[in-house]
Amino acid sequence: MTPENYLLKKLMLPDLKLLKVEKISNKTLHYHCVKKTKWEVCRKCPTKSYTVHDHRTVSIRDTKLQYKNVRLIIKKRRFRCPKCKAVFTESVSGIRPRHRTSEKYRNKLLFDYKNFHTTKSVASIARCSDTLVSKVINERLELELRKSRNTPWGKTVLIDEHAFKKDPITGRKSFVTSFVDNNRKCLRELAPSRFHDEMFRSIQHIPGRENVTHAVIDMTGTYKNFIESYFPNARIVVDKFHVIRLIHPAIRKYRKEITGDKRSNPIRNLLLTNRKRLQPYQKRAVTRFCSENPKVNEVYRFKERIINFYNIKGFNQASRVLTKITDDMARSKLKEIRTLRKTLMKWRKEILRYFKTGLTNARVEGFNRKCKLIQRTSYGLRSFENYRLRALYSCS
């Protein structure tokens, strides 16, 4: 294989003919090239043209070769069509029209970003601007996502929200809603808010909503109303981890009345942890703390009963145990416990459906954590569309 053929194979631009190699510096090389063919097809009419109108020299950035920066200096011809008299520039495979970077170079930027580099670090490695990196990433991500755009829904949809950004003036957090296809194990879409209309607009392009038989959510009325209107055949299942977390605010409230809001206090986490996971000395500390504080003791016991409730095997037994828990809550004098009872009674059917399906929101919580990692490695993303593209690509 000749050095010329070897070089063109490395550059992956078979249309070009190498004229000369110019060494600009120890780290930069310019490859002067022209296209091999003597004719070009007109863009407006399918007519071959051999008439050269003039020439234009373009500089195209390509991937590094042997640790050296590479630029392709291509002397492009502009042809005149003999039929329609239009003047057009010849095209080169591997270089898109009006672009100053090769497709190979853009693929390398996307590869670097996929390994969770930040936009700045990718730009530093490739020695280009942050704007170019963002533009290339968004173009490629949109192209990749179009391939799965028309894939229908699976049988199970998981829905949850996570914080996107915080308003620096008001301090309010804005939330995005994640839609996960549990059967295909991928994040299907992100909605910019928890409002019904926004969620509808975000996922209406995905076909097969009648295929969905189950939807797993937390106890948010907005999600329940949306599922009932958008997924006609879906039965709602309440995520068990959100049920367990319902009692955590009550534990924190009565614990703070005694210890204050000290995060360094070890009892803070011990009260919220499943008792079965505690060490013997930790169990003794929790028992001693609860025995000295009746309100904390009552709330803590209900928390442990709810955790043990989800260890039950069988729908009928779970139904009886849930009835017993809510009956005992009705006799409590604590306002938080009575409020929790109302919530459990309101969502009773959806809570018990877990024991028939075994479905949880664990997968969507994992994707939410991955989305937060994308935000952290990017040092925050102000544009929701940029965030959406990166999240969907990383969780596909």
C-alpha positions as CSV (number, residue, x, y, z in Angstrom):
1,M,0.0,0.0,0.0
2,T,1.4,3.4,-1.0
3,P,1.8,6.1,1.6
4,E,-0.9,8.1,-0.2
5,N,-3.5,5.3,-0.1
6,Y,-2.5,4.6,3.5
7,L,-3.1,8.3,4.4
8,L,-6.4,8.5,2.7
9,K,-7.6,5.3,4.4
10,K,-6.7,6.8,7.8
11,L,-8.5,10.1,6.9
12,M,-11.5,8.1,5.6
13,L,-12.0,10.5,2.7
14,P,-11.8,8.3,-0.4
15,D,-13.0,11.1,-2.8
16,L,-9.9,13.1,-2.3
17,K,-6.5,13.0,-4.1
18,L,-3.5,14.1,-2.1
19,L,-1.4,16.7,-3.7
20,K,1.2,17.6,-1.0
21,V,1.8,17.6,2.7
22,E,2.7,20.9,4.3
23,K,4.3,21.0,7.8
24,I,3.1,24.2,9.5
25,S,4.7,23.4,12.8
26,N,5.8,20.4,14.9
27,K,2.1,19.9,15.9
28,T,0.2,20.9,12.8
29,L,0.0,19.4,9.3
30,H,-1.8,20.7,6.2
31,Y,-2.9,18.1,3.6
32,H,-3.6,19.8,0.2
33,C,-6.2,17.8,-1.7
34,V,-8.5,17.9,-4.7
35,K,-11.4,15.7,-5.6
36,K,-10.7,12.8,-8.0
37,T,-13.8,13.0,-10.2
38,K,-13.8,15.2,-13.3
39,W,-17.5,15.9,-13.2
40,E,-20.3,16.7,-10.7
41,V,-24.1,16.4,-10.8
42,C,-26.2,19.6,-10.7
43,R,-28.2,20.2,-7.5
44,K,-31.2,21.6,-9.3
45,C,-31.4,19.2,-12.2
46,P,-29.8,15.7,-12.5
47,T,-27.3,16.7,-15.2
48,K,-23.6,16.0,-15.3
49,S,-21.4,19.0,-15.6
50,Y,-17.8,19.0,-16.8
51,T,-17.5,22.8,-17.0
52,V,-15.5,24.4,-14.2
53,H,-16.7,27.9,-13.4
54,D,-14.0,28.7,-10.8
55,H,-12.3,27.4,-7.7
56,R,-12.6,27.9,-3.9
57,T,-10.1,26.8,-1.3
58,V,-11.5,25.6,2.0
59,S,-9.8,24.5,5.2
60,I,-11.4,21.5,6.9
61,R,-10.5,20.4,10.4
62,D,-9.9,16.7,10.9
63,T,-9.0,14.4,13.7
64,K,-5.4,14.2,14.9
65,L,-3.0,11.8,13.1
66,Q,-0.1,10.6,15.1
67,Y,-0.7,13.2,17.8
68,K,-0.6,16.1,15.2
69,N,-3.4,18.5,14.3
70,V,-4.6,17.9,10.8
71,R,-6.2,20.4,8.4
72,L,-7.4,19.4,4.9
73,I,-6.8,22.2,2.4
74,I,-9.2,21.3,-0.3
75,K,-9.3,23.2,-3.6
76,K,-13.0,22.8,-4.5
77,R,-14.3,23.4,-8.0
78,R,-17.5,25.3,-8.8
79,F,-19.2,23.9,-11.8
80,R,-21.7,25.5,-14.2
81,C,-24.6,23.3,-15.3
82,P,-25.0,23.1,-19.1
83,K,-28.7,22.7,-18.8
84,C,-30.0,25.2,-16.2
85,K,-26.9,27.3,-16.0
86,A,-26.7,27.1,-12.2
87,V,-23.4,27.4,-10.5
88,F,-22.7,24.9,-7.7
89,T,-19.8,23.7,-5.6
90,E,-18.7,20.0,-5.7
91,S,-19.4,17.9,-2.6
92,V,-17.0,15.7,-0.7
93,S,-18.2,12.6,1.1
94,G,-17.3,12.9,4.8
95,I,-17.7,16.7,4.8
96,R,-21.2,18.2,5.1
97,P,-22.0,21.3,3.0
98,R,-21.0,24.6,4.6
99,H,-19.2,22.8,7.5
100,R,-15.5,23.5,8.4
101,T,-15.0,20.2,10.2
102,S,-15.1,16.6,8.9
103,E,-17.7,14.0,10.1
104,K,-14.8,12.0,11.6
105,Y,-13.8,15.0,13.7
106,R,-17.4,15.5,14.9
107,N,-17.7,11.8,15.8
108,K,-14.7,12.2,17.9
109,L,-16.2,15.1,19.8
110,L,-19.3,13.0,20.5
111,F,-17.2,10.0,21.6
112,D,-15.3,12.2,24.1
113,Y,-18.6,13.7,25.5
114,K,-20.2,10.3,25.9
115,N,-17.5,9.4,28.4
116,F,-18.9,12.2,30.6
117,H,-16.3,14.8,29.8
118,T,-17.6,18.4,30.3
119,T,-18.1,20.6,27.2
120,K,-15.1,22.6,28.3
121,S,-12.8,19.6,28.7
122,V,-13.8,18.2,25.3
123,A,-13.1,21.7,23.8
124,S,-9.8,21.7,25.5
125,I,-8.8,18.3,24.2
126,A,-10.0,19.0,20.7
127,R,-8.6,22.6,20.7
128,C,-11.8,24.2,19.6
129,S,-14.5,26.5,21.0
130,D,-17.2,25.5,23.5
131,T,-19.8,26.7,21.0
132,L,-18.6,24.3,18.4
133,V,-18.7,21.4,20.8
134,S,-22.2,22.2,22.0
135,K,-23.5,22.6,18.4
136,V,-21.9,19.3,17.3
137,I,-23.2,17.4,20.3
138,N,-26.8,18.8,19.9
139,E,-26.9,18.0,16.2
140,R,-25.6,14.4,16.6
141,L,-27.8,13.7,19.7
142,E,-30.9,14.9,17.8
143,L,-29.9,12.6,14.9
144,E,-29.4,9.6,17.1
145,L,-32.7,10.2,18.9
146,R,-34.6,10.3,15.7
147,K,-33.8,6.6,15.1
148,S,-35.9,5.6,18.2
149,R,-38.5,8.4,17.9
150,N,-41.2,6.1,16.4
151,T,-40.6,3.1,18.7
152,P,-43.9,2.4,20.5
153,W,-44.4,2.3,24.2
154,G,-43.9,-0.9,26.1
155,K,-46.3,-2.3,28.7
156,T,-44.9,-0.5,31.7
157,V,-44.2,3.3,32.1
158,L,-42.4,4.7,35.1
159,I,-43.0,8.4,35.8
160,D,-41.1,10.6,38.3
161,E,-39.7,14.1,38.6
162,H,-36.3,15.6,39.6
163,A,-35.0,19.1,40.1
164,F,-33.5,20.8,37.0
165,K,-32.4,24.3,38.2
166,K,-33.0,26.8,40.9
167,D,-34.0,30.4,40.4
168,P,-31.3,32.6,41.9
169,I,-33.7,35.4,42.8
170,T,-36.8,33.5,44.2
171,G,-34.9,30.4,45.2
172,R,-37.7,28.2,43.6
173,K,-36.7,25.0,42.0
174,S,-38.0,24.0,38.5
175,F,-38.7,20.3,38.0
176,V,-38.7,18.1,34.9
177,T,-40.7,14.9,34.5
178,S,-39.0,11.7,33.4
179,F,-40.9,9.1,31.3
180,V,-39.1,5.7,31.4
181,D,-40.1,2.6,29.3
182,N,-39.5,-0.2,31.8
183,N,-39.7,-2.9,29.2
184,R,-37.0,-1.4,27.0
185,K,-35.1,-0.1,29.9
186,C,-34.6,3.4,28.6
187,L,-35.5,7.0,29.2
188,R,-38.1,7.8,26.5
189,E,-38.7,11.5,27.1
190,L,-38.3,14.5,29.5
191,A,-41.1,17.0,30.0
192,P,-40.1,20.6,31.1
193,S,-42.5,20.6,34.0
194,R,-45.2,18.6,35.9
195,F,-48.1,20.4,34.1
196,H,-50.6,18.3,32.1
197,D,-50.2,20.3,28.9
198,E,-46.4,20.2,29.0
199,M,-46.3,16.5,29.6
200,F,-48.8,15.9,26.7
201,R,-46.8,17.9,24.2
202,S,-43.6,16.2,25.2
203,I,-44.7,12.6,24.6
204,Q,-47.4,12.9,22.0
205,H,-45.0,11.9,19.2
206,I,-44.4,8.5,20.8
207,P,-46.9,5.9,19.3
208,G,-48.6,3.0,21.1
209,R,-50.0,4.6,24.2
210,E,-52.7,2.0,24.2
211,N,-50.0,-0.7,24.7
212,V,-49.3,0.6,28.3
213,T,-50.9,-1.6,30.9
214,H,-49.2,-0.3,34.1
215,A,-47.9,3.1,35.1
216,V,-45.8,3.5,38.3
217,I,-45.9,6.9,40.0
218,D,-45.6,8.6,43.3
219,M,-48.7,9.9,45.1
220,T,-49.1,13.1,42.9
221,G,-52.6,13.8,41.8
222,T,-51.3,15.5,38.6
223,Y,-49.7,12.3,37.4
224,K,-52.7,10.2,38.2
225,N,-55.0,12.5,36.2
226,F,-52.6,12.6,33.3
227,I,-52.3,8.8,33.2
228,E,-56.0,8.3,33.3
229,S,-56.5,10.7,30.4
230,Y,-53.4,9.8,28.2
231,F,-52.9,6.0,28.8
232,P,-56.4,4.6,28.5
233,N,-55.5,1.0,29.4
234,A,-53.0,1.7,32.2
235,R,-53.5,0.7,35.8
236,I,-51.7,2.9,38.3
237,V,-49.2,1.4,40.8
238,V,-47.8,3.6,43.6
239,D,-44.0,3.3,44.2
240,K,-43.3,1.7,47.5
241,F,-40.3,3.9,48.3
242,H,-42.5,7.0,48.1
243,V,-45.0,5.4,50.5
244,I,-42.3,4.7,53.1
245,R,-41.0,8.2,52.7
246,L,-44.4,9.7,53.6
247,I,-43.7,9.3,57.3
248,H,-40.2,10.8,57.2
249,P,-41.3,14.5,57.7
250,A,-43.1,13.5,60.9
251,I,-40.0,11.8,62.3
252,R,-37.9,14.8,61.4
253,K,-40.4,17.2,63.0
254,Y,-40.6,15.5,66.4
255,R,-36.8,14.7,66.4
256,K,-36.0,18.4,65.8
257,E,-38.1,19.4,68.8
258,I,-35.6,17.5,70.9
259,T,-32.2,17.7,69.2
260,G,-32.7,20.8,67.1
261,D,-31.6,20.9,63.4
262,K,-28.1,19.6,63.9
263,R,-27.1,17.5,60.9
264,S,-24.1,16.2,62.8
265,N,-26.4,14.4,65.2
266,P,-26.1,10.6,64.4
267,I,-29.7,9.9,65.6
268,R,-30.9,11.9,62.6
269,N,-30.1,9.1,60.1
270,L,-30.6,6.2,62.5
271,L,-34.3,7.0,62.9
272,L,-34.9,7.0,59.1
273,T,-32.9,3.8,58.4
274,N,-34.6,0.4,58.3
275,R,-34.1,-1.1,61.7
276,K,-33.0,-4.4,60.2
277,R,-29.9,-2.7,58.6
278,L,-28.7,-1.2,61.9
279,Q,-25.9,-2.6,64.0
280,P,-26.8,-3.8,67.6
281,Y,-25.3,-0.7,69.2
282,Q,-27.3,1.5,66.8
283,K,-30.5,-0.3,67.6
284,R,-29.9,0.3,71.3
285,A,-29.3,4.0,70.7
286,V,-32.6,4.2,68.7
287,T,-34.5,2.3,71.4
288,R,-33.2,4.5,74.2
289,F,-34.0,7.7,72.2
290,C,-37.5,6.5,71.5
291,S,-38.2,5.4,75.0
292,E,-37.4,8.9,76.3
293,N,-39.6,10.6,73.6
294,P,-43.1,9.1,73.2
295,K,-44.1,11.1,70.1
296,V,-40.9,10.0,68.3
297,N,-41.5,6.4,69.5
298,E,-45.1,6.4,68.1
299,V,-44.1,7.7,64.7
300,Y,-41.0,5.4,64.5
301,R,-43.1,2.3,65.2
302,F,-45.5,3.2,62.3
303,K,-42.5,3.7,60.0
304,E,-41.2,0.2,60.8
305,R,-44.7,-1.2,60.3
306,I,-44.9,0.3,56.9
307,I,-41.5,-1.0,55.9
308,N,-42.4,-4.5,57.2
309,F,-45.7,-4.2,55.3
310,Y,-43.8,-4.4,52.0
311,N,-42.1,-7.6,53.0
312,I,-45.4,-9.4,52.9
313,K,-46.0,-12.0,50.3
314,G,-49.5,-12.1,48.8
315,F,-52.2,-9.6,48.0
316,N,-54.9,-10.7,50.5
317,Q,-52.5,-10.7,53.5
318,A,-51.1,-7.3,52.5
319,S,-54.7,-5.9,52.3
320,R,-55.5,-7.1,55.8
321,V,-52.2,-5.7,57.2
322,L,-52.8,-2.3,55.6
323,T,-56.3,-2.2,57.0
324,K,-54.9,-2.9,60.5
325,I,-52.2,-0.2,60.1
326,T,-54.8,2.5,59.0
327,D,-57.1,1.5,61.8
328,D,-54.4,1.9,64.4
329,M,-53.5,5.3,62.8
330,A,-57.1,6.4,63.3
331,R,-56.7,6.1,67.1
332,S,-53.5,8.2,67.1
333,K,-53.6,11.7,68.6
334,L,-50.8,13.0,66.4
335,K,-52.0,15.2,63.5
336,E,-49.3,13.9,61.1
337,I,-50.3,10.3,61.6
338,R,-54.0,11.1,60.9
339,T,-53.0,13.0,57.8
340,L,-50.8,10.0,56.7
341,R,-53.8,7.7,57.2
342,K,-56.0,9.8,54.9
343,T,-53.3,9.6,52.2
344,L,-53.0,5.8,52.6
345,M,-56.8,5.4,52.4
346,K,-57.0,7.6,49.3
347,W,-54.3,5.6,47.4
348,R,-55.1,2.2,49.0
349,K,-56.0,0.5,45.7
350,E,-52.9,1.8,43.9
351,I,-50.6,0.9,46.9
352,L,-51.9,-2.7,47.1
353,R,-51.5,-3.2,43.3
354,Y,-47.8,-3.4,44.0
355,F,-48.3,-6.9,45.5
356,K,-49.8,-8.1,42.2
357,T,-47.2,-6.6,39.9
358,G,-44.0,-6.1,42.0
359,L,-43.3,-2.8,40.0
360,T,-41.3,0.0,41.5
361,N,-39.8,3.3,40.3
362,A,-36.2,2.0,40.9
363,R,-35.2,2.3,37.3
364,V,-36.4,5.9,36.9
365,E,-34.6,6.8,40.1
366,G,-31.4,5.4,38.6
367,F,-31.9,7.5,35.5
368,N,-32.6,10.6,37.6
369,R,-29.3,10.1,39.3
370,K,-27.6,9.8,36.0
371,C,-29.3,13.0,34.8
372,K,-28.0,14.8,37.9
373,L,-24.5,13.5,37.1
374,I,-24.9,15.1,33.6
375,Q,-25.8,18.4,35.3
376,R,-22.8,18.2,37.7
377,T,-20.2,17.3,35.0
378,S,-21.5,20.2,32.8
379,Y,-21.4,22.6,35.8
380,G,-25.2,23.2,35.3
381,L,-27.2,23.5,32.1
382,R,-29.4,26.6,31.5
383,S,-31.1,25.3,28.4
384,F,-33.7,22.6,28.9
385,E,-33.3,21.4,25.3
386,N,-29.6,20.9,25.7
387,Y,-30.2,19.0,29.0
388,R,-32.9,16.9,27.4
389,L,-30.8,15.8,24.5
390,R,-27.8,14.8,26.7
391,A,-30.1,13.0,29.2
392,L,-32.0,11.0,26.5
393,Y,-28.7,10.0,24.8
394,S,-27.0,8.9,28.0
395,C,-30.0,7.0,29.3
396,S,-31.0,5.3,26.0
